[in-house]
Amino acid sequence: MSDASVPRAIAEGHRVASTTRPEFPKGTVLRILDQGYVLVRWDGDVLETAHHRDLMRIDADQ
């Protein structure tokens, strides 16, 4: 599924970090949802929905 409100800079499989919670672990985008939201599996096996504006893409090796 694709949502036009999510910038192409973030896609399924990309590694991301939270811009609003710097203490949070890094994560991987599992699915693009509606209205700019994505499903993220944070390192440590926590699943959460997050809005793309609260995430930044990071290098895969981070």
Summary of the structure (lengths in Angstrom):
residues: 62
radius of gyration: 10.4
end to end distance: 26.2
largest distance: 29.9
contacts: 153
relative contact order: 0.31
helix: 5%
strand: 40%
